[in-house]
Amino acid sequence: MEQAALVKQITLDEYLAKISKHKTVLVDFSAVWCAPCKKMIPFIDSLVQTIGSQFVLVKVDGGDQTDICKALKVEGFPTFIVYKQGKEVWRKEGIIEAKEFLDQF
């Protein structure tokens, strides 16, 4: 039996370094095997194309990055977190309706 390759875990400090204090940040915690995550991909791509200048997108593979998920209490996928001025202002798990997303920007 082959041993799975270990993925380098990002630290909380490395994660927080990606959270701008000057722009709105949308963090997308998802996993490649997650069906709801796959459903959200076209919407997130569309969001980036239409209003991407209003926010920074940070994608985290929660299937691999288990340490940061534990640290941030991300328990299901997809989980979306919005930060404004470096502070978490909104968090939602699961498939999100477009209006609810757009209300954050």
C-alpha positions as protocol buffer text, in pm:
chain_id: "A"
residue {
  index: 1
  type: MET
  ca { x: 0 y: 0 z: 0 }
}
residue {
  index: 2
  type: GLU
  ca { x: 142 y: 338 z: -100 }
}
residue {
  index: 3
  type: GLN
  ca { x: 143 y: 618 z: 150 }
}
residue {
  index: 4
  type: ALA
  ca { x: -37 y: 933 z: 37 }
}
residue {
  index: 5
  type: ALA
  ca { x: 185 y: 1235 z: -18 }
}
residue {
  index: 6
  type: LEU
  ca { x: 159 y: 1481 z: 267 }
}
residue {
  index: 7
  type: VAL
  ca { x: 48 y: 1830 z: 171 }
}
residue {
  index: 8
  type: LYS
  ca { x: 227 y: 2120 z: 338 }
}
residue {
  index: 9
  type: GLN
  ca { x: -26 y: 2283 z: 563 }
}
residue {
  index: 10
  type: ILE
  ca { x: -56 y: 2661 z: 555 }
}
residue {
  index: 11
  type: THR
  ca { x: -25 y: 2824 z: 894 }
}
residue {
  index: 12
  type: LEU
  ca { x: -271 y: 3070 z: 1042 }
}
residue {
  index: 13
  type: ASP
  ca { x: -12 y: 3346 z: 992 }
}
residue {
  index: 14
  type: GLU
  ca { x: 27 y: 3255 z: 623 }
}
residue {
  index: 15
  type: TYR
  ca { x: -351 y: 3256 z: 584 }
}
residue {
  index: 16
  type: LEU
  ca { x: -392 y: 3592 z: 758 }
}
residue {
  index: 17
  type: ALA
  ca { x: -119 y: 3741 z: 538 }
}
residue {
  index: 18
  type: LYS
  ca { x: -352 y: 3682 z: 240 }
}
residue {
  index: 19
  type: ILE
  ca { x: -632 y: 3884 z: 404 }
}
residue {
  index: 20
  type: SER
  ca { x: -595 y: 4243 z: 287 }
}
residue {
  index: 21
  type: LYS
  ca { x: -679 y: 4520 z: 531 }
}
residue {
  index: 22
  type: HIS
  ca { x: -753 y: 4751 z: 237 }
}
residue {
  index: 23
  type: LYS
  ca { x: -983 y: 4543 z: 14 }
}
residue {
  index: 24
  type: THR
  ca { x: -1278 y: 4314 z: 66 }
}
residue {
  index: 25
  type: VAL
  ca { x: -1161 y: 3952 z: 63 }
}
residue {
  index: 26
  type: LEU
  ca { x: -1374 y: 3649 z: -25 }
}
residue {
  index: 27
  type: VAL
  ca { x: -1228 y: 3320 z: 96 }
}
residue {
  index: 28
  type: ASP
  ca { x: -1363 y: 3005 z: -68 }
}
residue {
  index: 29
  type: PHE
  ca { x: -1300 y: 2688 z: 132 }
}
residue {
  index: 30
  type: SER
  ca { x: -1384 y: 2397 z: -95 }
}
residue {
  index: 31
  type: ALA
  ca { x: -1266 y: 2049 z: -187 }
}
residue {
  index: 32
  type: VAL
  ca { x: -1221 y: 1882 z: -526 }
}
residue {
  index: 33
  type: TRP
  ca { x: -1445 y: 1590 z: -424 }
}
residue {
  index: 34
  type: CYS
  ca { x: -1728 y: 1813 z: -296 }
}
residue {
  index: 35
  type: ALA
  ca { x: -2039 y: 1818 z: -521 }
}
residue {
  index: 36
  type: PRO
  ca { x: -2182 y: 2147 z: -380 }
}
residue {
  index: 37
  type: CYS
  ca { x: -1838 y: 2305 z: -427 }
}
residue {
  index: 38
  type: LYS
  ca { x: -1841 y: 2203 z: -793 }
}
residue {
  index: 39
  type: LYS
  ca { x: -2186 y: 2362 z: -831 }
}
residue {
  index: 40
  type: MET
  ca { x: -2053 y: 2692 z: -697 }
}
residue {
  index: 41
  type: ILE
  ca { x: -1750 y: 2712 z: -932 }
}
residue {
  index: 42
  type: PRO
  ca { x: -1935 y: 2871 z: -1230 }
}
residue {
  index: 43
  type: PHE
  ca { x: -2095 y: 3128 z: -1000 }
}
residue {
  index: 44
  type: ILE
  ca { x: -1766 y: 3221 z: -832 }
}
residue {
  index: 45
  type: ASP
  ca { x: -1599 y: 3246 z: -1174 }
}
residue {
  index: 46
  type: SER
  ca { x: -1881 y: 3474 z: -1292 }
}
residue {
  index: 47
  type: LEU
  ca { x: -1852 y: 3686 z: -978 }
}
residue {
  index: 48
  type: VAL
  ca { x: -1480 y: 3735 z: -1043 }
}
residue {
  index: 49
  type: GLN
  ca { x: -1547 y: 3833 z: -1405 }
}
residue {
  index: 50
  type: THR
  ca { x: -1826 y: 4080 z: -1326 }
}
residue {
  index: 51
  type: ILE
  ca { x: -1723 y: 4246 z: -998 }
}
residue {
  index: 52
  type: GLY
  ca { x: -1374 y: 4106 z: -939 }
}
residue {
  index: 53
  type: SER
  ca { x: -1231 y: 4456 z: -905 }
}
residue {
  index: 54
  type: GLN
  ca { x: -1431 y: 4498 z: -582 }
}
residue {
  index: 55
  type: PHE
  ca { x: -1272 y: 4210 z: -393 }
}
residue {
  index: 56
  type: VAL
  ca { x: -982 y: 3967 z: -368 }
}
residue {
  index: 57
  type: LEU
  ca { x: -1059 y: 3595 z: -402 }
}
residue {
  index: 58
  type: VAL
  ca { x: -861 y: 3349 z: -190 }
}
residue {
  index: 59
  type: LYS
  ca { x: -924 y: 2981 z: -257 }
}
residue {
  index: 60
  type: VAL
  ca { x: -836 y: 2720 z: 4 }
}
residue {
  index: 61
  type: ASP
  ca { x: -853 y: 2348 z: -70 }
}
residue {
  index: 62
  type: GLY
  ca { x: -1014 y: 2238 z: 253 }
}
residue {
  index: 63
  type: GLY
  ca { x: -968 y: 1874 z: 159 }
}
residue {
  index: 64
  type: ASP
  ca { x: -591 y: 1924 z: 178 }
}
residue {
  index: 65
  type: GLN
  ca { x: -560 y: 2217 z: 419 }
}
residue {
  index: 66
  type: THR
  ca { x: -716 y: 2050 z: 721 }
}
residue {
  index: 67
  type: ASP
  ca { x: -512 y: 2242 z: 981 }
}
residue {
  index: 68
  type: ILE
  ca { x: -635 y: 2585 z: 873 }
}
residue {
  index: 69
  type: CYS
  ca { x: -990 y: 2452 z: 852 }
}
residue {
  index: 70
  type: LYS
  ca { x: -967 y: 2337 z: 1213 }
}
residue {
  index: 71
  type: ALA
  ca { x: -811 y: 2666 z: 1323 }
}
residue {
  index: 72
  type: LEU
  ca { x: -1093 y: 2865 z: 1159 }
}
residue {
  index: 73
  type: LYS
  ca { x: -1368 y: 2617 z: 1254 }
}
residue {
  index: 74
  type: VAL
  ca { x: -1456 y: 2543 z: 891 }
}
residue {
  index: 75
  type: GLU
  ca { x: -1653 y: 2221 z: 925 }
}
residue {
  index: 76
  type: GLY
  ca { x: -1824 y: 2180 z: 587 }
}
residue {
  index: 77
  type: PHE
  ca { x: -1768 y: 2265 z: 224 }
}
residue {
  index: 78
  type: PRO
  ca { x: -1807 y: 2495 z: 60 }
}
residue {
  index: 79
  type: THR
  ca { x: -1764 y: 2760 z: 327 }
}
residue {
  index: 80
  type: PHE
  ca { x: -1733 y: 3122 z: 223 }
}
residue {
  index: 81
  type: ILE
  ca { x: -1590 y: 3393 z: 448 }
}
residue {
  index: 82
  type: VAL
  ca { x: -1590 y: 3765 z: 369 }
}
residue {
  index: 83
  type: TYR
  ca { x: -1338 y: 3996 z: 533 }
}
residue {
  index: 84
  type: LYS
  ca { x: -1356 y: 4374 z: 531 }
}
residue {
  index: 85
  type: GLN
  ca { x: -1065 y: 4579 z: 664 }
}
residue {
  index: 86
  type: GLY
  ca { x: -905 y: 4253 z: 774 }
}
residue {
  index: 87
  type: LYS
  ca { x: -1198 y: 4145 z: 991 }
}
residue {
  index: 88
  type: GLU
  ca { x: -1443 y: 3861 z: 927 }
}
residue {
  index: 89
  type: VAL
  ca { x: -1787 y: 4012 z: 860 }
}
residue {
  index: 90
  type: TRP
  ca { x: -1978 y: 3723 z: 702 }
}
residue {
  index: 91
  type: ARG
  ca { x: -1959 y: 3344 z: 685 }
}
residue {
  index: 92
  type: LYS
  ca { x: -2184 y: 3092 z: 515 }
}
residue {
  index: 93
  type: GLU
  ca { x: -2163 y: 2720 z: 447 }
}
residue {
  index: 94
  type: GLY
  ca { x: -2320 y: 2544 z: 150 }
}
residue {
  index: 95
  type: ILE
  ca { x: -2470 y: 2662 z: -177 }
}
residue {
  index: 96
  type: ILE
  ca { x: -2533 y: 3036 z: -162 }
}
residue {
  index: 97
  type: GLU
  ca { x: -2788 y: 3234 z: -361 }
}
residue {
  index: 98
  type: ALA
  ca { x: -2648 y: 3509 z: -584 }
}
residue {
  index: 99
  type: LYS
  ca { x: -2826 y: 3793 z: -403 }
}
residue {
  index: 100
  type: GLU
  ca { x: -2689 y: 3689 z: -66 }
}
residue {
  index: 101
  type: PHE
  ca { x: -2336 y: 3693 z: -211 }
}
residue {
  index: 102
  type: LEU
  ca { x: -2380 y: 4024 z: -387 }
}
residue {
  index: 103
  type: ASP
  ca { x: -2509 y: 4187 z: -69 }
}
residue {
  index: 104
  type: GLN
  ca { x: -2159 y: 4137 z: 80 }
}
residue {
  index: 105
  type: PHE
  ca { x: -1989 y: 4359 z: -179 }
}
